[in-house]
Amino acid sequence: MGNIFSANLTFELYQWSSEEYPKEYAVIYTSVTDKSKFCIFRLSVKPEKLQLRVADLLCHSHPVRFHMEVTAERDKGLFDYRVVRVVEAGTSQSQTFFKDIFNYFCEKRVCGFDVDRPGWKYGSAINMNWEVWHTYTVGYKTNIRLYVDIDCDKMTGLSAKFRGPFKCEGFIIFLEERSGSLIQREVKGKPPEHVSTIVDSVFTGKQFVLFNKGKGSSLGEASHQGNFIGNGNYGFLEN
């Protein structure tokens, strides 16, 4: 495809565990020609809380930060979703009946995060879990797409996994995967420190509560400014 989002990128997957999270993952896209240009997706999972943290430094025009936190609680011994919220900086937000959208332009191409809520129907398909997908538009009808599947099991709590990234072709929801996973290297261990430092760093952005058990889940009504401490220990600090 011949641009920064295709042949000029490397794709890596890291897996490790930390004191707070028994399961940690990171997918990193890195520019072959400029190692300072990268995008890291970090996923931290334990039964009661999940964090998806993204720092996109591939765009020359502006960096993008996206942090999603999902919490679960026990009710009569069974886990259920408690709160789902996002803090972002550098995107524009919109909402449809079945998903929340956080888009941005990168080198004049549309990129973004789609957060699909459970229970919506399209045709005969019923999505029972939360799903996040990040897309880079790399050409006419061609995308690089990474998925995050989030589940809350009644007995074991939250779990999540990456799928992809894949090269996809088509329009919107009719995209078809035209490749296997683009991951070129898998590492049992932490990502490089200079990359982790970026995704763990403090940033200020808008917060959107996508789901709050017992209190409704309107994105528009729940948005407000908020600061985020990115190391995963403090969660969200709300103004």
C-alpha positions as CSV (number, residue, x, y, z in Angstrom):
1,M,0.0,0.0,0.0
2,G,3.1,2.2,0.3
3,N,2.3,4.6,3.1
4,I,3.1,5.1,6.8
5,F,0.1,2.9,7.8
6,S,1.1,-0.2,5.8
7,A,4.4,-1.4,4.4
8,N,6.3,1.2,6.5
9,L,5.0,-0.2,9.8
10,T,6.1,-3.0,12.0
11,F,3.5,-4.7,14.3
12,E,4.5,-6.3,17.7
13,L,2.5,-8.0,20.5
14,Y,3.8,-8.0,24.1
15,Q,2.4,-10.2,27.0
16,W,3.3,-10.0,30.7
17,S,1.9,-9.7,34.2
18,S,2.2,-7.0,36.9
19,E,1.6,-6.7,40.6
20,E,-1.8,-5.0,40.0
21,Y,-2.9,-6.8,36.8
22,P,-2.4,-10.6,36.2
23,K,-2.8,-10.1,32.5
24,E,-1.1,-7.3,30.5
25,Y,-0.9,-6.9,26.8
26,A,0.4,-4.3,24.3
27,V,0.2,-4.0,20.6
28,I,2.6,-1.6,19.1
29,Y,2.7,-0.1,15.5
30,T,6.1,1.5,14.8
31,S,7.3,3.4,11.7
32,V,10.1,1.6,10.0
33,T,11.7,4.9,8.9
34,D,11.2,6.9,12.1
35,K,11.3,4.9,15.4
36,S,9.9,7.9,17.3
37,K,6.6,7.5,15.4
38,F,4.5,4.8,17.0
39,C,1.1,3.9,18.3
40,I,0.8,1.7,21.5
41,F,-2.4,-0.1,22.6
42,R,-2.0,-1.3,26.2
43,L,-4.6,-3.7,27.7
44,S,-4.6,-4.4,31.5
45,V,-7.0,-6.9,32.9
46,K,-8.2,-8.2,36.3
47,P,-11.6,-9.5,37.4
48,E,-12.8,-6.2,38.8
49,K,-11.2,-3.7,36.4
50,L,-10.0,-3.4,32.8
51,Q,-8.0,-0.6,31.3
52,L,-7.4,0.1,27.6
53,R,-4.8,2.8,27.1
54,V,-3.7,4.2,23.7
55,A,-1.1,6.7,22.7
56,D,-0.9,7.5,19.0
57,L,2.2,9.3,17.9
58,L,2.1,8.3,14.3
59,C,0.3,11.5,13.2
60,H,2.6,14.4,12.4
61,S,-0.1,16.9,13.1
62,H,-1.0,16.0,16.7
63,P,-0.8,13.1,19.2
64,V,-3.9,11.3,20.3
65,R,-4.7,9.8,23.7
66,F,-7.6,7.4,24.4
67,H,-8.2,5.7,27.7
68,M,-11.1,3.3,28.4
69,E,-11.9,1.9,31.8
70,V,-14.4,-0.9,32.5
71,T,-15.3,-1.9,36.1
72,A,-17.3,-4.8,37.4
73,E,-18.9,-5.6,40.7
74,R,-20.4,-8.6,42.4
75,D,-24.2,-8.6,43.0
76,K,-25.4,-11.6,45.0
77,G,-22.1,-13.4,44.2
78,L,-22.2,-12.8,40.4
79,F,-20.2,-10.3,38.4
80,D,-21.8,-7.7,36.3
81,Y,-20.7,-4.5,34.5
82,R,-20.5,-1.4,36.8
83,V,-19.1,1.5,34.9
84,V,-17.7,2.0,31.3
85,R,-16.0,5.3,30.6
86,V,-13.5,7.0,28.3
87,V,-11.1,9.9,28.6
88,E,-9.8,11.1,25.3
89,A,-7.7,13.9,23.9
90,G,-7.4,14.7,20.2
91,T,-10.6,13.1,18.9
92,S,-14.1,14.3,18.0
93,Q,-17.0,12.4,19.5
94,S,-20.4,11.2,18.2
95,Q,-23.0,8.6,19.1
96,T,-25.3,6.3,17.3
97,F,-28.0,4.0,18.6
98,F,-25.6,1.2,19.1
99,K,-22.1,2.6,19.5
100,D,-19.9,5.6,20.5
101,I,-17.4,6.9,18.0
102,F,-14.2,8.8,18.6
103,N,-12.6,9.9,15.3
104,Y,-9.5,11.9,14.3
105,F,-7.6,12.8,11.2
106,C,-4.1,11.5,10.7
107,E,-2.2,12.6,7.6
108,K,-5.6,13.6,6.0
109,R,-7.0,10.1,6.6
110,V,-9.8,9.2,8.9
111,C,-8.9,7.1,12.0
112,G,-10.8,6.4,15.1
113,F,-12.2,4.2,17.9
114,D,-15.7,2.6,17.7
115,V,-17.1,1.3,21.0
116,D,-19.9,-1.1,20.4
117,R,-22.4,-1.6,23.3
118,P,-23.8,-5.1,24.2
119,G,-27.2,-6.2,23.0
120,W,-27.6,-4.3,19.7
121,K,-28.8,-6.0,16.6
122,Y,-27.8,-5.8,13.0
123,G,-29.6,-8.3,10.9
124,S,-29.4,-11.5,12.9
125,A,-26.2,-10.6,14.7
126,I,-26.4,-9.9,18.5
127,N,-23.4,-8.5,20.2
128,M,-23.4,-9.7,23.9
129,N,-20.1,-8.1,24.9
130,W,-18.4,-4.7,24.7
131,E,-16.2,-4.4,21.7
132,V,-13.7,-1.7,20.7
133,W,-12.1,-1.4,17.3
134,H,-9.5,1.0,16.1
135,T,-9.2,1.8,12.4
136,Y,-6.6,3.5,10.2
137,T,-7.9,4.3,6.7
138,V,-5.0,3.4,4.5
139,G,-6.6,3.6,1.0
140,Y,-9.8,3.5,-0.9
141,K,-12.0,0.9,1.0
142,T,-8.9,-0.4,2.8
143,N,-8.2,-0.2,6.6
144,I,-5.9,-1.6,9.2
145,R,-8.1,-2.6,12.1
146,L,-7.4,-3.8,15.6
147,Y,-10.2,-5.2,17.8
148,V,-10.5,-5.5,21.6
149,D,-13.2,-8.0,22.8
150,I,-14.4,-7.4,26.4
151,D,-16.4,-9.9,28.4
152,C,-17.8,-10.1,31.9
153,D,-18.3,-13.6,33.0
154,K,-20.8,-14.0,35.9
155,M,-18.4,-16.2,37.9
156,T,-14.9,-15.1,36.9
157,G,-15.4,-11.4,36.1
158,L,-13.8,-9.3,33.4
159,S,-11.7,-10.7,30.6
160,A,-10.4,-9.2,27.3
161,K,-8.2,-9.9,24.3
162,F,-6.8,-8.3,21.2
163,R,-7.8,-9.5,17.7
164,G,-5.6,-8.5,14.8
165,P,-4.6,-6.1,13.6
166,F,-5.9,-7.1,10.2
167,K,-6.0,-5.5,6.7
168,C,-9.6,-5.1,5.9
169,E,-11.5,-4.0,2.7
170,G,-15.0,-2.8,2.1
171,F,-17.3,-0.1,3.5
172,I,-18.0,0.5,7.2
173,I,-19.6,-2.6,8.8
174,F,-19.2,-4.6,5.6
175,L,-15.5,-4.8,5.9
176,E,-13.9,-8.1,5.2
177,E,-10.5,-9.3,6.5
178,R,-8.0,-9.6,3.7
179,S,-5.1,-10.9,5.8
180,G,-4.3,-12.9,8.9
181,S,-3.0,-11.0,11.9
182,L,-0.3,-8.5,10.8
183,I,1.7,-9.2,14.0
184,Q,5.3,-9.9,13.0
185,R,6.8,-10.4,16.5
186,E,5.5,-11.7,19.8
187,V,7.4,-11.0,23.0
188,K,6.9,-12.5,26.5
189,G,7.7,-9.4,28.5
190,K,7.1,-5.7,28.8
191,P,7.3,-3.2,25.9
192,P,10.4,-0.9,25.7
193,E,10.4,1.6,28.6
194,H,10.3,4.7,26.4
195,V,7.1,3.5,24.7
196,S,5.4,2.5,28.0
197,T,6.3,5.8,29.5
198,I,4.3,7.6,26.9
199,V,1.1,5.6,27.3
200,D,1.4,5.7,31.1
201,S,1.9,9.5,31.2
202,V,-0.5,12.1,32.6
203,F,-2.9,13.8,30.2
204,T,-6.0,16.0,30.4
205,G,-9.0,15.3,28.3
206,K,-12.8,15.0,28.1
207,Q,-14.4,12.1,30.0
208,F,-17.5,10.3,28.6
209,V,-19.5,7.9,30.8
210,L,-20.8,5.3,28.3
211,F,-22.5,3.1,30.9
212,N,-23.2,3.6,34.6
213,K,-25.3,0.8,36.1
214,G,-28.5,2.1,37.5
215,K,-27.8,5.6,36.4
216,G,-28.3,5.5,32.6
217,S,-25.7,5.7,29.9
218,S,-26.0,8.9,27.8
219,L,-22.7,9.9,26.4
220,G,-23.7,13.5,25.7
221,E,-25.2,14.2,29.2
222,A,-22.3,12.6,31.0
223,S,-19.4,14.3,29.4
224,H,-17.1,16.7,31.3
225,Q,-13.5,17.7,31.6
226,G,-11.3,15.4,33.6
227,N,-7.6,14.6,34.3
228,F,-6.2,11.1,34.1
229,I,-3.2,9.7,35.9
230,G,-2.1,7.1,33.4
231,N,-0.2,4.5,35.5
232,G,-3.4,2.6,36.2
233,N,-3.2,2.9,40.0
234,Y,-5.3,6.0,40.4
235,G,-7.9,5.7,37.7
236,F,-9.8,8.9,36.9
237,L,-9.5,12.2,38.7
238,E,-12.6,14.3,38.0
239,N,-12.8,18.1,38.2
